[in-house]
Amino acid sequence: MPKVQPLKILLVEDDELFRLGLRVRLEQEPGLEIAAEAEDGEMAIEMVKSHSLNIVVLDIGLPGLGGVEACRQIRQFAPELPVLVLTSHTQKALINRIIEVGVQGYCLKGVPSQTLILAIRSVAAGASWWDSAATTEIRAAFENNSSAAPTDDSEQLNSVLTRREQEILALIAAGKTNQEIAQLLYIAPGTVRVHVHAILQKLDVRDRTQAAVLAIQRKLIAADLLSEITGL
């Protein structure tokens, strides 16, 4: 049986003691590896350029270049590399800036370690992870955009759901089970469950049926997306 490669993490945190504590805790978890560390945005960008990574876990309150600008430059250089932001702040303006630069997750410092580990695994798998305050802002932005331009919902969705989440939403709306979705997208059923959880949270619905109804009512799925996924 082939050996499963660990998730290679770039840990970006200017507080040395906090960074040390994070590294020790994360490396206790099977399948996680701190491949590189950085204490500011400039160093983080250099680490991204010089290391093979699966995810960046980044404190937004960095000195020098700053966390938001570091995220923006990381996304420009490596658009497929997911970024999970760590912060102790929940200000609306900060959340909006984080969303604008295209990070995949936002997690508050001080959450239980298992919550952070789940967030890391989710974001690395291509899903997204947002703390409840950030999720509220995402929903508000989505609702405002939908009200202002009801015929443009599919485009607005691009800033709310990841490409993979859009694909899974399309398959949910087509009546596919998690197992069928996993087979069609060549991913594990557990990964599908992570994505479905993120979709339900972002769209503020209770279950798959509500998500499917919302997708159909608001025309949230591009007409050619389902045929592109299934090859039909």
Disulfide bonds with the S-S distance in Angstrom:
none
